[in-house]
Amino acid sequence: MNAIEPALPRRDWMSWTRQAVDAGMRSLLRPLYALYERRLLAQVRQRPSPRHVGIILDGNRRHGQRAGLLDPMQIYSRGAQKLDEVLTWCIELAIPAVTLWVCSTDNLARPAAEVASILGALETKLRSLVGDPWIHRHRIRVQAIGSLDRLPAATLAAIRAAEDVTAGYDAMLLSIAVAYGGREEIASAVRDLLAKAARDGASADELVASVTPEAIGRHLYLADAPEPDLIIRTSGEVRLSGFLLWQSAYSEFYFTDVLWPAFRRIDFLRAVRSFQQRKRRFGR
């Protein structure tokens, strides 16, 4: 072995060398990225921003594997930490509504330890929002959407605490989709619509006539928010997987290979710029 090489097995030595090279390249590229980021921001600020951005937070597990993380709580905590950055970017562009898909109804069928880690990371983040001066200074209202009755008591308590303390804010709406499924949302809206009509004494014919797109829309989880202009999905998957099925009829989609915990301001600005460069026709 060469005298300057550390006493490591060859495989470990090669891994250490690659990491050192990668770190060196990142250090060299950092100033270029900073310049590019400023240019992107200047371009984006020249055009109107989306009113509502939805983000499918995908790629936590793959990011954890690449980072050598074994503890599911560590994996999902990294993803939860990204929330602060995303809110900062949206405030910077005066985007008034953001919806983040944290956990689907299908995700609840994963191994118990993984589900507990997803919800535990969410609970920790929500508790931190309650006392975060930045949230209160920027008047961000927090709400959770989804089949919330399927969540454990601790998660519900963290949700209610964040919702209660921010209920009077109106500068931005942060909606966290947890135990959420798009088909279930539509079914729930129709059930609520019919139940209300029945309570009002509607006949069978009147019940049928009451089911209109406008009426269903009034019973959706995000009935008070504008429909999403832009939906972003991280991790390279090119599908919505049921996210905001009703509301996304005329949304613009942006898919990126970047895994959610590694999602950067540059990636966000690219998505917004792509949205701004499209000509929206709304079916016309």
N, C-alpha and C positions, 0 to 999 in steps of 0.2 A: 504493500500500500504506500502511496505517496506520502511523504512525511507531513505535508500540509493538510492532508485529509483528516477529519476527525475519525475517531475509532467507532464508526457506525457500520452496520451491515450495508451492503451495496444498495439494496432497495431503499433504505432509509436515507442514505447519502444522496441518491438521485432525487428523492422526494424533497429533501431539504434544499437541494440546488435549484429545483424548479420553483419552489416557493420564494427563494431569494431572488431569482431572476424576475418572477412575477411582481414581487414587491418593488424591485428596482424600476421596472417598466411603469408601474403605477405612479411611482414618484416622479418619473420623467414626464408622464402624460398629464399629471394633475394640472399644471398651468394651462395646457392646451384645452383641457376639459372646462376649466373655469372661463376661458375666453369664449368657447363655444356656447356655454350655458348662458352667458350674458347676451350673446348675439341672439340666441333662441328667445330669451325673455323679451328682448327689444322687439323682435318680430311678432310675438304673441300679443304684446300690449298694443299693437297697432290695429287689432281687430277685436270685435266683441267676443267675450268669453262665454262658454256655455253656462246656462242658468242652473243646470243640474248635471252632475257627473256621478255615474255609478261605477264602482270598481269591484271586480271579482278577484278576491285576494287568493290567488292560487300559487302553489309551489313551495309551501312551507316545509313539507317533509323532504322534498328533493334538495332544498337549500340546506336543511339540517344534515342530510347525508353527506353533501359535499363539504360542509364545514366540520364534519367529524363529530356532530352532536348526537348523543345517544338518548339523552333525557327528553321525552316529549314536551315537558314543561318548558325546557330551555328553547326547544324548537319553536313553539308557538309564542313564547314571550318575545322572541326576536321579531316575529311578524306584528305583534301588538305594538311594539315600540315604534313601528313605522307610521302609526296613526298620527303622532305629533307632527311629523314632517309633512304628511299629506295635507293636514289642516292648515299648516303654515303656507304651503304652496297655493291652496285654494283661497285663503284670505288675501294673499298677494295679488291674485287675479280677480278678486271680488266675485267669486263664485258662491252663490247664495244657498246651494243645496248639494249635499254629498251623501251618497248611500254606499255603504261598504258591506259586501256579502262576506260575513265571517264564518258562518256555519250553516250548512243546508240540513234539511230534514234527513237526507240520506247519510250525511256525516254522523248523525246520532247512532247509526248502526255499526260504526267502527268499534274496535276493541275499547272496553270501558276505560282503560288507562289513558288512551289517546283522547277520547271524548272529554274525560276529566281535565286533561291538560289544555285542550282548546277552550273549554269554559272557564277553567281556572285563570288562564292568561287574560281572557276577556273580563272576568271579575276584577282582577288586579288593575287593569287599565281603567275600567269604569270607576273604581274607587279613587284612583288618582285624579280623574277628571273632576270629581266632586269638589276637591279643594284646590284645584289648579287655578291660580290667579289669571293665567293667560286665557283660559276658557271663559272666565267671567268678564275679563276686560274686552274680549272680542264678541261677547254676547252670543255664544254658540249654544243653540238648543239641542239637546241630545234626546233621541228616542230610539226604542228598539222595535223592530217589526218582525213578524213571524208567528209560528205556533208556540207562543211563549208559555202556554200551559204545559208544554212538554219539558220545560227546563227545571232543574233542581231549585230548591228554595233559595240557596245562597246566590245563585246567578240572578234570580228574579229580584232579590233584595238589592243587589248591586245595580241592576237596571233601574229599579224604582227610585233609588237614591239619586242617580245621575239625572233621571227625568225630572224629579221633583225640584232639584236645586237649580235647574236651568229652564224650567217651564216658562218663565216670563221673557226669555230672550228671543230676539227676532232678526239678528244680523245674518246668521247662518243656521241651517237645519242639518244636523248630522244624524242620519238614520243608520242604525246598525242592524243588518239583517241576520238574525240568529234563529236557528231551527226554522229556516225559511225555505219555502218551495213555491215556485210560481204557479203551478197548477193548484196547489192547496189554497193559495191566496185568492185565486179566481173563484174556486168552489166556496170558500168562506164568504166572499163578497155576495155571491148569489144566495147562499143560505140566509145571510143577514138581511138581504133585500126582501126575500120572500117572507121571512119571519116578521119583519116590520109591517109589510103589507097585510099579512094575516092578522096581526094585532090590531090593525086599523079597520078590520072587518071586511077586507076585500073578498069578492067572490072568486071562484075558480078562473073565470075568464079574465077578471081584473088582475089576478095573480100572474097569469100568462102575459098579459099586456104590459105588466110592470117591468118585465125583464128586458131592458133596453141597454145599449152600450153606455149611455149617459148615466143611467141609474146604477149599473154595476160599478162604474168608475167612482161614484160617490161612496161606495162601501169598501174600496180597496184600502190597503194599509197606508198608502201615500196619497190619499185623496186630497190632502191640502197642499201638496207639493207640485211644482211643475213637472211634467213628464221629462225623463232624462234625455238631454240632448246628446250626450256622449257616454258610452259604456266602454270601459277599459277592462281587458282580462290579461293578467300576467301569466307567465309560465309556458307559453307556446301553444296552449290548447285553443283551438279555433271553434268555439261553440259557446252558447250562453248557459247551457245546462239548466235552464228554467229560471234564470234571473230576470225579474221584472218582465215577465212574459207579456202582460197586458200593456204596460207602460212603454215598452221598447219598440212599439210598432213602427215609429219613425225615428228611432235613435240612430246615431252614427256609431259604428263599432270600431274599436282599435285593439288589435291583438299584438302583444309583445312577448318575446322569448324570455325576458328577464323574470326571474323568480321573485315572488312578492317581497321577501325580506331584503332583497338586493335592489328593489325599485328605487330609482334615483330621480332627483328633480329634473335632470335632462330627459329621462324617459317620460315623465309626466308632461313636460313642455312639448315634447315631440307629439304626444297624443293630442294635446290641445291644438297645436299647430295643424296637425292633419285634419282635425275637425273643422278648423277655420277655413281650410283650403277647399272644402267640399261644397258643392252647390246642393242645398237641401230642397227637395221638391215636394215632400209630404204627400206623395202619391199622385201629384198633378203632372 
